[in-house]
Amino acid sequence: MLDPLPIPPNDLRRAIGDANFDNPTGALIYDEVPAAAYERVFDFGCGCGRLARQLMQQRQARPRSYLGIDLNRAAVQWASTNLSTLDQSYRFEHFDVFNLQFNPATKQTQLPFPTLDTFTLAIAHSVFTHILESDVVFYMREIARILAKDSRFVSTWFLFDKKFFPMMQEFQNSLYIQIADPTNAVIYDREFVKTLFRACGLTIIRAVSPELRGFQWKLVAVPNTATVDQAEAEFPDDNAPFGLARPPTSRLRDQPLSK
């Protein structure tokens, strides 16, 4: 374990909300992922290295290679300067796609992952909660492309049940909380997400309900080619306590309605 590890500055930590950057016990960062799956890690939306720092602190199953990509150039630069220099098996790259808050200079919203390698663990924490429906299929296919045979894919999603919204069209599967910046939070229909995983050759083998009612679900999936049990998981009820976990707001905030 590398100790002490640099801690990102406050502005970069605030950009990803209230999150833990340390792994003081040295345990595996995901109880649902076996130790063997940590060999080659792909971190989609790595930010300033929150999960990378936790992986560096694991007592067992330290990755032999790690690639993190993120659209926040400042976060990637910090991680490269402060973490890659401590362990060169950790690599961080800027992913130059549009985001109103963190990468507004470009217009492209779909870009292939910058790798031809396959990975034993792919992570997308707080990523698909900010990807628009018009782009979600593309990135799920990219995830499927880079997964090794017996890999794991851990992702988080905001979910709702479309049957409670009879006004929605068949082709409409997502809800948004901010008009000026729809990526601020994207909420997907649960059945749409299940179908999307299946269409991309992935099976959700575990669904972990949110810690706060209506917040992020954690989904663990495997490729359909995996040798492990591929029984699709049942989704438990969301019986978590109510609370607040608001995302950082965009530079362009919605204006209140005029009186």
N, C-alpha and C positions, 0 to 999 in steps of 0.2 A: 504494500500500500504506500502511495506517495503522500507524504505528510511533512509540512503543511502544504495544502494546495491554495493557489491564489483564489480570491473570491471576486466575482465581477463587481464593477461599480454599481451604485444604486440605480442609475438611470437604465442600465441594461437589465437589472433584476426586475425593476418595475414594469418593464416592457412586456414581461411574460406573466405578470400578476403575482399573487401571493403563492410562492412555491418554495419548497425545501431544496437546498443545493448540496446538502451533505448526507453522508451515509455512515454515521458514527459506529454502527455495529458491524459494518463490513459485510452485511448479508447481501444475497442476490436482490437486485432492485425490483424484481417481479417474482412473487411467490409462485405465480402460475407458469413460469418458464423454467424448464429443466436446465441444469448447469451446462450441459453440452451445447445448448443453443446459443451461448454467449461467445462462441469462438470468433465469429465475424459479424459485426454489428453495423447496421445502417440506421442512422438517426435522421428521419425526415422532419425538418423543423427543429434543428438542434439548438437554436438560439445562441446564447453565450456559453453553452456547455454545461447546463444544469445536470442532465443525465450523464454526460461524459464524466463529470466530476464524481458522480455517484459510482459509476462503473470503475473508475480508477481506484476507488476506495473498497471495492469488493475484495474480500479475503480469498475467495476461490473464484474460479471461472473468469479471471480477467481476460477480456478480449485480446486475441492475437492481432486483430485489425479492427479499426473503427473509422467510419466515414460519416460525418455530419454535414448536412446542407441546410442553409437557411437563407431567406430573402433579406434579412436584416444584415447589411454589410458590416456595420459597426460591431454587431455581436459576433459575427464570424471572425473579424479581424482580432477582436479581443481573445477569443478562444484559441486562435492560431498562435498568437503571440505568447499567451500565458499558459496554455495547456499542451499544445503540440510540442513545444520546446522541452517540456518535461518528459514526454513519452511520444516518440515519433511514430508509434503505431496508431496514434490518434490524428486524424486529418479532418480539417474543416474547410468547406468550400462555399462561396457565395452562390446562391441559386437565384438568378436574375429574372424573377417573375414579378408581376405587378402586385403591389399592395399599397393602398392609399396612405396608410400610416407609416410604413417602414421602407417601402421601395417604390415611390410614385413616379420615378423618372422613366421607367419602361412601360410599354403597353401590353407586352405578351403575358398571357395568363397560363399557357401550357408549354412546358419545356421538359424534354426527356431527362431522367436522372443522369448525372454525369459519370456513369460507370457502366461497364460491361460485366462486372463481377457479380457473383451471387453471394448471398448472405444467409447466415443461419438464424439471425434475428433482425427483423425490421421493426422499427418503432415509429409511430406517428402520434405523439402526445400533443393534444391541443392543436392539431393541424386540420383534420377534416371538420372540426368545429368552426373553421374559418374558410373553407373552400366552397365556392359557389357550385350549385347543382350543374351548371354548364361545364364545369371542369372536373367534377368528382369521378366520372367514369375513366377519364384519361389517367388520373393519378392512381386510381385503384389498379388499373392495368399495368402501370409502371411498377407498383409494389409487387404484383404477381410475377412480373418479368424478372425481378432481381432475387426472388426467394429460392434458396436451395431446397432440395427434396424434403428433408426432415426439419425444416425451419419452423419458426414461430413468427407471427405478425401480431404485434400489440398496438392497438389504436384506441382513441377515445372519440366519442360522438355525443352530441346532444340529440335526443330522440323524442319523438312524439307519436301519437297514434292518429293517423289520418282519418280514421272512421269518425272521429269527433268533429271533423271539419267538412260537412257535406257540400260546402261551396267550392271545394278544391277540384280542379280538373284531374283527369287521369295522369297527365304529363307533369303535374305539379306535385312535387314531393318534398319541398323544403319551405321553411319559414325563416324570416329574417327580422332582427330587432331594430335595425337602424337603416333609414332610407339613404342617407348620404354615403354610408360605407356598409354595404350589405355583408361584407366579410367580418364585421365586428363580432357576429355570432350567427352561425348557420345551424338550424335545427332540422333534422331529417326524419322522415317517416320510417318507423321501425321495419315494416315489411319491405319497403324500398331498399333499406340497407341490407337486410338478409338476402334479398334477390340479387343485389349488386355483388355481394361476396360470392354467391354461387356462380354468377355469370363470369366472374373473374377467376374461377377455378379454386376458390378458397372456401373452407368450411369453418364456421365459428364454433369452436369447441368449448368456449367458456364465455359467459356474459356476466360481468360484475356490475351490480347496480350502483348508482351514485352515492357519495357520502352525504350530499345535500339533495333534497328532493328536486328532481328536474335537471340536475347538473350532469357532469360527464359520466357516461357509461364507458367501462373498459371492456373491449372485446379482444379475445385471444383467438387467432385463427391459424390454420395450417393449410398448406397446399393440398389439393385433392390427390396428389401423387405420394403423399407422406405415408409412411408405414405405421404410424400411430393410429389409434382409434379415431375415426373421423365422424363420429356421431354428432349431429348438430345440436348445440346446447339449447336448452330452454332458457328463456329470459325470465328472471325472477321479477316479482313486483317491486316497484320503487316505493319503499316504505321509509325512506330516509327522513330525518327531521328537516323542516324548512330552514332556510338561511339565505345569505347573500354571498355571491362570488362573481361580482361584476367584472367584465373584461376591461382592459385599458381602452379608453375612448379614442376615436380618430381625431385628427386635427380638424376635420370638418364635422362638427356636431349638428344633429338635427335641431332646427329652430322650433321653439314652442309655437303652438297655434296662436294666431292673433285673436285678441278678444273682440 
